Amino acid sequence: MALLPRREAPHYHGRACCQDPGEGDFAEMNQLHHDLRILRAEADAELRRRWDRSLPFADVLFDRWERARQLGFGDGASAYDSVHAFGSVTVGKGTWVGPFVVLDGSGADLTIGDFCDISTGVHIFTHDTALRCVSMGKAPVRGLPVSIGDGTYLGSQSVVVAGVSIGSRCIVGANSLVRTDVLDRTIVAGSPAVPIGHVEGDGAEVRCVFSADH
């Protein structure tokens, strides 16, 4: 997201940055703070003018498609600067990873398919320290892979725990805790998440069908 023309950055680093801060260092830091405030105001104004939105500074400065490419995600995928990704994480093409998402591949492989939406604040874990904690360090950390198929939507603030497999064309409702596998085209919601419907049709004719008791 290149909102502003490139301009030469002021030089804020010198020998003084490796020594105890003096009067000159505080002047440089104040100048840096001043310049960042101006850049923030300009970038925010341009973002609101073009797309009627205001985002955290880092998400304005850094292109989310470039971030996804740097992480090795598939073509056309995007990931906000505030996304936390660590360990073995594979994401397919066209997948959107929203702000403040945690993609934890530290315990085992985390695999997300093509054209998924991973909404704001979703946390996906491949490791679990609960037993290690309650055993006072005697039990090992549990690590199990997580897989998510193609075209699956994870609602905001949902949590997916280690060892879960979610199929393709699924919908996970917001604030859900997914502890068990989810079959293709299933709609789940709740804590713990339970099936509440299914997805029918394809293309523009796709629709959600909810169970009678939901």
N, C-alpha and C positions, 0 to 999 in steps of 0.2 A: 504494500500500500504506500506508494510514493506520493505523498501529499504536497511536499514542499520541494522547491529546487535545491539541489545540493549547494552548499557553500562551505568555504574553508573553515575548519574548526579552529577556535583559538587554542594556543598552546598552554595547557594547564599543568604540565608535568616537567619537572626539572630536578636538579640535584636536591632541592629543598624538600621534595616529596619523600626522600629517604631519611630525613633528619627530623628533629623535634620541630613542631610548627612554630614559625615566627610570625611577625607582623605581615611580611610579604605573602606567606602561605595563606593566612586568613583572608587577605585581599584577593588572592587568586580564587579561593573557595567561594567568597562572596560574589565574585564576577561570574564564576561557573553557575552558581545558583541563580543569579540574575538572568544569564543567558538561557538557562533551562526553563525558567518561568516564561520568558518571551516565546521560546520555541513551543512550549506546551500550549500557550494561549493561541498562537498562530495555527498550530496543528489541529487543536480542538475546534477552532472557528471554521477551518476549512472542512473538517469532517462533518460538522453540523450543517454547513452550507450544502455539501454535496450529497450526504446520505441521511441527514436529520438524526444523527446519533452522536453520543459522547462516550468515549471509552477510556480506560486507564491509559496512562501515558505510553507505557511500553507496547500496548496493543495497537496504539496509533503509529508509533515509530517503526515497528517491525512488521514486515509483510508475512501474513500467515501461510500463504502458499509456499513462500521461500522457506519458512520454518519447517513445514512438512517435508519439503525436498531435502533439507539438511538432515532430518531424522530418518530419511530413507523410505518415507511413505509413498504410496502409489500416485500415479499421475492425477493431477487435479485435486488431490487431498489438501486440506488446510488444517492448521493447528494454531490457536492463539498463543501469544508469547507466554501467557500465564499457565499454559498446560505443563504439568509435571510428567515427564516420561523417563523411565529408567529401567535398565535391564533389557531383556529380549522382547521387543515390541514390534509387531508387524501390522501395518495398516494398509488396506487396499485402496484402489483408485476411487476418486470422487468422494471420499469419506470426509465429513465435517466434524472436527473435534473442537468443541466450544471452550469458552474461558473457564479457568479454574478446575479443569479436569485432571484427574490423577490416573495415569496409565502405568501400572506397576508390573513390570516384567522381571522383577528381581528374584522371584521364587521359582519361576518356570516360564515357558513361552506364553506370551499374550498375543493372540492373533485376532484381528478385526478385519472383516471382509470389505467388499466394495460397496460404495454408495450408502454407507451407514451414517446416521446422525448420533453423535455422542454429545448429549446436551450439557448445558452449563452445570458445573459442579458434580458431574458423575465421577465416581471412584471405582476403579476396577483393580482388584488385587489378585496376585498369584502367590502371595505369602500370608501367613497368619501366625502371630506370636502369642496368641491367647494361652495355649497350653504351656508354652515356655514360661509365661508370666506366672500363672497360677501354680506351677510346679516349682517355683523359686529357682528357675533356670535349669532344672534337671531334664525337662522334655525338650526335644529339638524344635526349631522353627519348622512349621509345615509349609511346603511349597508344592503347588499343583498348577497345571496349565489351565488357562481360560481361553475359550474360542467363541467368537461371535460371527455368525454367517453374513451373507450379503443382504443389503437392503433392510437392516434392522435398526429400529429407533429406540434409543435409551433415553427416557425422560429425565428431566433435571433432578439433581440431587440423589439419583439412584446409586445403590452400592451393589457391586457384583463381587462375590467372594471367591476365593481360590477353589479350583476344581470344577467350576460351572461351565457348561456348554450351552450357548444360546444359538438357536437355529437361524435360518434365513427368513426374511419378511416378518419378523416378530416386532411387537411393540411392548416396551416395558414402561409402565406408568411412572410418573414423577414420584420421588421419595420412596421408591420400592427397595426392598432388600432381597436380592436374588440369591438364594441358597441352593436351589436345585436346578437341574437341566430344564431348558425350555425348548419344546419341539417347534419345528418350522411353522410359520404363520400363526403362532399363538400370541394372544394378548394377555399379559400378566400385570398385576398390580398388587400393592400391599406390602406389609412387613410382618412375616415373610411374604414374598410375592406368590400369588396363586393365579391359575388361569381364570380369566373373566370373559373370554371371547376368542375370536379367531379372525384372520384376514382372508377375504375371498377376492377372487378376480385378479386381473392383471392390468398393467398400464393405467390409462385414465379411468378404467372401470373398477379399479381396486376399491374396496370398502371394508369397514370394520363391522363385524357382527358380534353383538354382546350376548352373553348367556341371559336367560330369562330372569334369573335371580340377581342380576347385576344391572 
